[in-house]
Amino acid sequence: MRHLDWRARWTPFLAMALAACAGADARPTPGVSGDTITVGIIAPLSDAVAVIGAPMSAGMQTYVDALNARGGIGGRYMVRLLTEDQTYANPSTSAQKYQKIKDQVAMFGIVVGTDHVNTLLPLLSEDSVMLAPATFDSEWVREPMLLPWGSTYQLWAYNAVAYYRTEGGGANKNICAMSLSTGFGDAGLEGVTMASEHLGFPIAASVRFKQDDQDVVAQITQLRNARCDLVVLTSLPANTGRILGTAAQARFAPRWVTLSPGWHGALLESPLRDYLTANLWLSFDGGEWGDSTEAGMQEFIAARDRFRPDQKPDLYFLAGYTMGISMEALLSKAVELGDLSRAGLMRASEALGPVDFKGMMGNYRYGPAAEREPPRTTNIFRVDPTNPMGLTAVRKQFSAPGAMAYEFVRTPR
């Protein structure tokens, strides 16, 4: 009996000792230290594409500043951004920067570039790291390690062509494409091809170009000879200026439609101002700067005025801020579920459900990757030098029937 009494007295202390040993062996959660969650950014900050990466990173920082000012994630965790510079023309640089900081971050909040995200996908799966891509390829919808947001390049291109043919005066007109020779360019061309198949018209001409091409006379000549009435241009801002400048010199003036990565407000400061105003549309799933009818835009302007009052209207600054909405939603769900580990973030993404972007972009229904439902609508903008961002919406929330029926597929790698 005395022996049993001895064990009874010491059992609680033994349990405490075992628990202490288990705690000593537990590994810290990457990117979570005390009351701080660190989120990674990999973006072009010093090359020609810094006109996208720098303001986008600043927009995300502004969102984080506003988030922290209202108490952080779950009223407990402050968010810190850890930023690395990539070289846009070399996707391997993102892999290098990923390896450099992956153990210091809970997730990646921005990685710019379709080819860069493709390069990282095997690493994300190996390390179980969530990433919010700053690109809009349709394939991202079904990738479990990605947290996509907004509609897709394919649907932006498809809806732009459908709008032109049904409401924009382009019935029976010649439709063409000019696409960057990258995964981004492939996505834009895929949207035009889908429109051709669904709406029953041939693509009159399709030409490609490389990011560093200085001479695009041959491509413009081919488009002009094909009598293109609409050209869907999948490009970056420097390419847009060079291509449309060549077209203007050749007196070739079709209706151009570019997707959001092809635009920058600085183009309005060039001699192309009048040509752009007359001929260029922009297709993407995003808001109009200063639109006071949208709750999200009101919050955005208040945050800009408070934390970055010198920031001029910029499409990519707006996009970076908007990305913060999905980042906050994911981290908040993980805190709600009590698990900020990488496995916990994965489970949070599957339990997330609908996220309201408050008019900044279309709402996204998250969940298991196979069940996600992105927005399928597109806003069509015209170039307008009187607008703060240089863009005014001519048609909001347009979606053709084919866009509503589009099936998102994950391509095996």
Backbone hydrogen bonds, N-H to C=O, Kabsch-Sander energy under -0.5 kcal/mol:
donor,donor_aa,acceptor,acceptor_aa,energy
5,D,1,M,-2.4
6,W,2,R,-2.0
7,R,3,H,-1.8
8,A,4,L,-2.2
9,R,5,D,-2.1
10,W,6,W,-1.6
11,T,7,R,-1.9
14,L,10,W,-2.1
15,A,11,T,-2.3
16,M,12,P,-1.9
17,A,13,F,-2.1
18,L,14,L,-2.4
19,A,15,A,-2.2
20,A,16,M,-2.1
21,C,17,A,-2.0
22,A,18,L,-2.3
23,G,19,A,-2.3
24,A,20,A,-1.8
25,D,21,C,-1.2
26,A,22,A,-1.0
31,G,103,D,-0.6
32,V,29,T,-1.9
33,S,31,G,-0.5
33,S,36,T,-2.5
36,T,33,S,-1.6
37,I,78,M,-3.0
38,T,31,G,-3.2
39,V,80,R,-3.0
40,G,107,M,-2.8
41,I,82,L,-2.3
42,I,110,I,-2.6
43,A,84,E,-2.1
45,L,43,A,-0.6
50,A,47,D,-1.9
51,V,48,A,-0.7
52,I,49,V,-2.0
53,G,49,V,-2.1
54,A,50,A,-2.2
56,M,52,I,-1.8
57,S,53,G,-2.3
58,A,54,A,-2.1
59,G,55,P,-2.3
60,M,56,M,-2.1
61,Q,57,S,-2.2
62,T,58,A,-2.1
63,Y,59,G,-2.0
64,V,60,M,-2.5
65,D,61,Q,-2.6
66,A,62,T,-2.1
67,L,63,Y,-2.7
68,N,64,V,-3.0
69,A,65,D,-1.8
70,R,66,A,-1.1
70,R,67,L,-0.6
71,G,68,N,-1.6
72,G,67,L,-2.5
73,I,77,Y,-2.9
75,G,72,G,-1.2
76,R,73,I,-1.9
77,Y,73,I,-2.3
78,M,35,D,-3.0
80,R,37,I,-2.8
82,L,39,V,-2.5
83,T,81,L,-0.5
84,E,41,I,-2.6
86,Q,43,A,-1.6
88,Y,86,Q,-0.6
90,N,87,T,-2.0
93,T,90,N,-2.1
94,S,91,P,-1.1
95,A,91,P,-1.0
96,Q,92,S,-2.0
97,K,93,T,-2.3
98,Y,94,S,-2.5
99,Q,95,A,-2.2
100,K,96,Q,-1.6
101,I,97,K,-1.6
102,K,98,Y,-2.0
104,Q,101,I,-2.3
105,V,101,I,-0.5
105,V,102,K,-0.8
106,A,38,T,-3.2
107,M,38,T,-0.7
108,F,130,M,-2.3
109,G,40,G,-2.9
109,G,107,M,-0.5
110,I,40,G,-1.2
111,V,132,A,-0.6
112,V,42,I,-1.7
113,G,134,A,-0.6
117,V,113,G,-2.3
118,N,114,T,-2.3
119,T,115,D,-1.8
120,L,116,H,-1.5
121,L,117,V,-1.4
124,L,120,L,-2.6
125,S,121,L,-2.1
126,E,122,P,-2.0
127,D,123,L,-2.4
128,S,124,L,-1.4
129,V,124,L,-1.7
131,L,145,M,-2.0
132,A,108,F,-2.5
134,A,111,V,-2.7
140,W,137,D,-1.5
141,V,138,S,-1.3
142,R,139,E,-0.8
143,E,140,W,-1.5
146,L,143,E,-1.7
147,L,131,L,-2.7
153,Y,136,F,-2.8
156,W,152,T,-2.6
157,A,153,Y,-2.6
158,Y,154,Q,-2.5
159,N,155,L,-3.0
160,A,156,W,-1.9
161,V,157,A,-2.2
162,A,158,Y,-2.5
163,Y,159,N,-2.8
164,Y,160,A,-2.2
165,R,161,V,-2.2
166,T,162,A,-2.0
167,E,163,Y,-3.0
168,G,163,Y,-2.0
170,G,164,Y,-2.8
173,K,170,G,-1.9
175,I,202,P,-0.6
176,C,230,L,-2.6
177,A,205,A,-2.0
178,M,232,V,-2.5
179,S,207,V,-2.5
180,L,234,T,-1.8
181,S,209,F,-2.6
182,T,180,L,-2.1
186,D,182,T,-2.3
187,A,183,G,-1.9
188,G,184,F,-1.9
189,L,185,G,-2.3
190,E,186,D,-2.2
191,G,187,A,-1.6
192,V,188,G,-1.6
193,T,189,L,-2.7
194,M,190,E,-2.5
195,A,191,G,-2.0
196,S,192,V,-2.3
197,E,193,T,-2.2
198,H,194,M,-2.6
199,L,195,A,-2.8
200,G,196,S,-1.0
201,F,196,S,-1.6
204,A,175,I,-2.3
204,A,202,P,-0.7
205,A,175,I,-0.6
207,V,177,A,-2.3
209,F,179,S,-1.6
213,D,210,K,-1.8
216,V,214,Q,-0.5
220,I,216,V,-2.3
221,T,217,V,-2.6
222,Q,218,A,-2.0
223,L,219,Q,-2.2
224,R,220,I,-2.6
225,N,221,T,-2.7
226,A,222,Q,-1.4
227,R,224,R,-1.6
228,C,223,L,-1.7
229,D,174,N,-2.0
230,L,174,N,-2.0
231,V,255,R,-2.4
232,V,176,C,-2.2
233,L,231,V,-0.7
233,L,257,V,-3.2
234,T,178,M,-2.4
234,T,232,V,-0.6
235,S,233,L,-0.8
240,T,236,L,-2.5
241,G,237,P,-2.2
242,R,238,A,-2.0
243,I,239,N,-3.1
244,L,240,T,-2.6
245,G,241,G,-1.9
246,T,242,R,-1.9
247,A,243,I,-2.3
248,A,244,L,-2.4
249,Q,245,G,-2.1
250,A,246,T,-1.6
251,R,248,A,-1.3
252,F,247,A,-2.8
253,A,251,R,-0.6
255,R,229,D,-3.0
256,W,254,P,-0.8
256,W,279,N,-2.6
257,V,231,V,-2.5
258,T,281,W,-2.3
259,L,233,L,-0.9
260,S,283,S,-0.7
262,G,259,L,-2.5
263,W,260,S,-1.8
267,L,264,H,-2.2
268,L,265,G,-1.7
269,E,266,A,-1.7
270,S,267,L,-1.4
273,R,270,S,-1.6
276,L,272,L,-3.1
277,T,273,R,-2.3
278,A,274,D,-1.9
279,N,275,Y,-1.9
280,L,276,L,-2.5
281,W,256,W,-2.6
282,L,381,F,-2.3
283,S,258,T,-2.3
284,F,379,N,-1.9
286,G,284,F,-1.1
287,G,360,M,-1.1
289,W,287,G,-0.5
291,D,288,E,-2.2
292,S,290,G,-1.2
294,E,291,D,-1.7
296,G,358,K,-2.2
298,Q,294,E,-1.8
299,E,295,A,-2.0
300,F,296,G,-2.3
301,I,297,M,-2.6
302,A,298,Q,-1.9
303,A,299,E,-2.3
304,R,300,F,-2.8
305,D,301,I,-2.7
306,R,302,A,-1.7
307,F,303,A,-3.0
308,R,303,A,-0.5
308,R,304,R,-2.1
311,Q,308,R,-1.9
318,L,314,D,-2.0
319,A,315,L,-1.9
320,G,316,Y,-2.5
321,Y,317,F,-2.0
322,T,318,L,-2.1
323,M,319,A,-2.1
324,G,320,G,-0.8
324,G,321,Y,-1.0
325,I,322,T,-1.6
326,S,322,T,-0.7
327,M,323,M,-1.8
328,E,324,G,-2.7
329,A,325,I,-2.1
330,L,326,S,-2.3
331,L,327,M,-2.4
332,S,328,E,-2.7
333,K,329,A,-2.0
334,A,330,L,-2.1
335,V,331,L,-2.2
336,E,332,S,-2.5
337,L,333,K,-2.1
338,G,334,A,-0.6
338,G,335,V,-0.9
339,D,334,A,-2.5
345,L,341,S,-2.4
346,M,342,R,-1.8
347,R,343,A,-2.3
348,A,344,G,-2.3
349,S,345,L,-2.2
350,E,346,M,-1.4
351,A,347,R,-1.2
352,L,348,A,-0.6
355,V,364,Y,-2.8
357,F,355,V,-0.6
359,G,361,M,-0.6
360,M,357,F,-2.4
364,Y,355,V,-1.5
365,R,373,E,-2.5
366,Y,353,G,-2.2
366,Y,364,Y,-0.8
367,G,349,S,-0.6
371,E,368,P,-2.7
372,R,368,P,-0.7
372,R,369,A,-0.8
373,E,365,R,-2.6
378,T,398,F,-2.2
379,N,284,F,-2.3
380,I,395,R,-3.0
381,F,282,L,-3.0
381,F,379,N,-0.5
382,R,392,T,-2.7
383,V,280,L,-1.4
384,D,390,G,-2.4
387,N,384,D,-2.0
390,G,387,N,-1.3
392,T,382,R,-2.3
394,V,380,I,-3.1
395,R,380,I,-1.6
398,F,378,T,-2.9
403,A,400,A,-1.0
404,M,400,A,-1.4
405,A,401,P,-1.2
406,Y,402,G,-0.6
406,Y,403,A,-0.6
408,F,406,Y,-0.5
411,T,409,V,-0.6
